[in-house]
């Protein structure tokens, strides 16, 4: 099962993702968590996004797409998941669709 939750901030995506994880044993993939982890680990992506996130700015699509691609191309990629906060834009949706093919 692969689910993508879409909606504005505060619409309950995270709450619904938690319920789906409990009910179906899915993995939650949240780009915010991924980017914060990259910052903590001081990865290349983390170093790029830290100043943007500190200012409350959105991270550019190519950087977010790269972070998601890194996860889904890696050995620990989730097979059954719920996306929380990604894709957020049309270009992210197109990139994610191509990645999953």
C-alpha positions as CSV (number, residue, x, y, z in Angstrom):
1,X,0.0,0.0,0.0
2,X,1.3,3.4,-1.0
3,X,-0.6,6.5,0.2
4,X,0.0,10.2,-0.3
5,X,-1.9,12.6,2.0
6,X,-2.4,16.0,0.5
7,X,-3.8,19.1,2.2
8,X,-2.9,22.4,3.7
9,X,-0.9,22.8,6.9
10,X,-3.0,21.9,9.9
11,X,-5.6,19.8,7.9
12,X,-4.8,16.6,9.8
13,X,-2.4,14.8,7.5
14,X,-0.1,13.9,10.3
15,X,-3.0,12.7,12.5
16,X,-4.4,10.5,9.7
17,X,-0.9,9.2,8.9
18,X,-0.5,8.1,12.5
19,X,-3.8,6.2,12.3
20,X,-2.9,4.5,9.1
21,X,0.5,3.5,10.5
22,X,-1.2,1.9,13.5
23,X,-4.0,0.2,11.5
24,X,-2.0,-1.0,8.5
25,X,1.7,-1.1,9.7
26,X,2.8,1.4,7.1
27,X,5.9,3.5,7.3
28,X,5.4,7.2,7.6
29,X,7.6,9.3,5.3
30,X,7.7,12.9,6.3
31,X,10.0,15.2,4.4
32,X,10.2,17.6,7.4
33,X,11.6,14.8,9.5
34,X,13.9,13.7,6.7
35,X,15.3,17.2,6.3
36,X,15.7,17.8,10.1
37,X,17.6,14.5,10.3
38,X,19.8,15.5,7.4
39,X,20.6,18.8,9.3
40,X,21.4,16.8,12.5
41,X,23.7,14.4,10.6
42,X,25.3,17.4,8.7
43,X,24.8,15.8,5.3
44,X,25.2,17.7,2.1
45,X,21.4,18.1,1.9
46,X,21.3,19.1,5.6
47,X,23.9,21.8,5.1
48,X,21.9,23.2,2.1
49,X,18.6,23.3,3.8
50,X,19.5,24.4,7.3
51,X,19.7,28.2,6.6
52,X,16.4,28.0,4.7
53,X,14.5,26.1,7.4
54,X,15.9,28.4,10.1
55,X,14.3,31.3,8.2
56,X,11.0,29.5,7.8
57,X,11.4,29.2,4.0
58,X,10.3,26.4,1.8
59,X,13.1,24.1,0.6
60,X,13.4,24.2,-3.2
61,X,11.8,21.3,-5.0
62,X,15.0,19.9,-6.5
63,X,16.6,19.5,-3.0
64,X,13.5,17.9,-1.5
65,X,13.2,15.6,-4.5
66,X,16.8,14.6,-4.1
67,X,16.3,13.8,-0.4
68,X,13.2,11.7,-1.2
69,X,15.0,9.9,-4.0
70,X,17.9,9.1,-1.7
71,X,15.5,7.3,0.6
72,X,13.6,5.4,-2.0
73,X,16.7,4.3,-3.9
74,X,18.4,3.1,-0.8
75,X,18.5,-0.3,0.8
76,X,16.0,0.6,3.5
77,X,13.4,2.1,1.2
78,X,9.9,1.5,2.4
79,X,7.6,-0.7,0.4
80,X,4.4,0.2,2.2
81,X,4.2,3.8,3.2
82,X,2.2,6.9,3.8
83,X,3.7,10.2,2.6
84,X,3.1,13.1,5.0
85,X,4.0,16.5,3.5
86,X,5.3,15.4,0.1
87,X,4.6,15.9,-2.7
88,X,3.7,19.5,-2.0
89,X,4.0,20.9,-5.6
90,X,3.2,19.7,-9.1
91,X,6.9,19.3,-9.9
92,X,7.4,17.2,-6.7
93,X,4.5,15.0,-7.7
94,X,5.9,14.5,-11.2
95,X,9.4,13.6,-9.7
96,X,7.9,11.2,-7.1
97,X,5.8,9.5,-9.8
98,X,8.9,8.9,-11.9
99,X,10.9,7.7,-8.9
100,X,8.3,5.1,-8.0
101,X,8.1,3.6,-11.5
